Amino acid sequence: QVQPVESGGGLVQAGGSLRLSCAASGSTFKNYVVGWYRQGPGTRRDLVAIITASGTTNYADSVKGRFTISRDNAKSMVYLEMNDLKPEDTAVYLCALPVLNFWGKGTLVTVSS
């Protein structure tokens, strides 16, 4: 079983940056799509960015040009670089292997105006 563990959340002012990390143990991690999702207060869980095993990426329209997802298969890590953060980016960010339905517990990102 591959259990993702997120880190890197925190409080940042609007316009600032954060880098989230997702550690996923298991030798088969490199074979799977990994996604970052977020869930704000009173909102549904939405896809933020996704990266395939080969490194192809896709982003929600709301974060295109500001967020970058990347992976290091040798370290079983996936990252989410977030720049020009806005108050509406405030949410719990979760890392997941959606094909296997393996989810982390999330890390809170709070962006103050």
C-alpha positions as CSV (number, residue, x, y, z in Angstrom):
1,Q,0.0,0.0,0.0
2,V,1.2,3.5,-0.9
3,Q,0.2,6.0,1.8
4,P,0.9,9.6,0.8
5,V,2.0,12.1,3.5
6,E,1.8,15.8,2.8
7,S,3.9,18.6,4.3
8,G,4.8,22.2,3.6
9,G,1.6,24.0,4.4
10,G,1.3,27.1,6.4
11,L,0.3,30.8,6.6
12,V,1.4,33.1,3.8
13,Q,0.5,36.6,2.7
14,A,-1.2,37.1,-0.7
15,G,1.4,37.2,-3.4
16,G,3.7,34.8,-1.5
17,S,4.8,31.3,-2.3
18,L,4.8,27.9,-0.7
19,R,6.1,24.5,-1.7
20,L,4.1,21.4,-0.8
21,S,5.7,18.0,-0.6
22,C,4.1,14.6,-0.9
23,A,6.0,11.5,0.2
24,A,4.6,8.2,-0.9
25,S,6.3,5.0,0.3
26,G,6.2,1.9,-1.9
27,S,8.2,0.7,-4.8
28,T,5.4,1.0,-7.3
29,F,4.8,4.7,-6.7
30,K,6.7,5.6,-9.9
31,N,4.1,3.8,-12.0
32,Y,1.1,5.8,-10.9
33,V,-0.6,9.1,-11.6
34,V,-0.4,11.5,-8.6
35,G,-2.6,14.4,-8.0
36,W,-2.9,17.4,-5.7
37,Y,-6.4,18.3,-4.6
38,R,-7.8,20.9,-2.3
39,Q,-10.8,21.5,-0.2
40,G,-11.7,24.9,1.1
41,P,-14.1,25.7,3.9
42,G,-17.6,24.6,3.0
43,T,-16.5,23.6,-0.5
44,R,-16.1,20.3,-2.4
45,R,-12.7,18.7,-3.1
46,D,-11.3,19.9,-6.4
47,L,-8.4,18.7,-8.5
48,V,-5.6,21.3,-8.5
49,A,-2.9,19.5,-10.5
50,I,-2.0,16.1,-11.7
51,I,1.1,14.4,-13.0
52,T,1.4,11.1,-14.9
53,A,4.1,8.5,-14.4
54,S,5.9,9.9,-17.4
55,G,5.7,13.5,-16.2
56,T,2.8,14.9,-18.2
57,T,1.0,17.5,-16.2
58,N,-2.4,19.1,-16.1
59,Y,-3.8,22.0,-14.0
60,A,-7.0,23.5,-12.9
61,D,-7.7,26.7,-14.8
62,S,-7.6,28.7,-11.6
63,V,-4.0,27.8,-10.9
64,K,-2.5,27.7,-14.4
65,G,0.6,29.8,-14.6
66,R,1.0,30.0,-10.8
67,F,1.3,26.4,-9.6
68,T,3.8,23.8,-10.8
69,I,3.6,20.1,-10.1
70,S,6.7,17.9,-10.3
71,R,7.8,14.5,-9.2
72,D,11.1,12.7,-8.2
73,N,10.4,9.0,-8.7
74,A,13.8,8.1,-7.2
75,K,12.8,9.7,-3.9
76,S,9.1,8.8,-4.2
77,M,8.2,12.4,-3.9
78,V,5.7,14.8,-5.6
79,Y,5.9,18.5,-5.2
80,L,3.5,21.4,-5.7
81,E,5.2,24.8,-6.1
82,M,2.7,27.5,-5.5
83,N,3.4,31.1,-6.5
84,D,1.4,34.4,-6.4
85,L,-0.9,32.9,-3.8
86,K,-4.4,34.4,-3.4
87,P,-6.8,34.3,-0.5
88,E,-9.0,32.0,-2.5
89,D,-6.2,29.4,-2.6
90,T,-6.8,28.9,1.2
91,A,-7.7,25.2,1.6
92,V,-6.5,21.8,2.9
93,Y,-4.3,20.4,0.2
94,L,-4.3,16.7,-0.3
95,C,-2.0,14.4,-2.2
96,A,-3.5,11.3,-3.8
97,L,-3.0,8.3,-6.0
98,P,-6.4,8.5,-7.5
99,V,-6.3,5.2,-9.4
100,L,-5.6,3.3,-6.2
101,N,-7.8,5.6,-4.1
102,F,-4.9,6.3,-1.7
103,W,-5.2,9.7,0.0
104,G,-3.1,11.6,2.4
105,K,-4.6,13.5,5.4
106,G,-3.8,16.9,3.9
107,T,-1.8,20.0,4.8
108,L,-3.5,23.4,5.5
109,V,-2.6,26.4,3.4
110,T,-3.9,29.7,4.6
111,V,-3.4,32.9,2.4
112,S,-4.0,36.2,4.2
113,S,-5.1,39.3,2.3
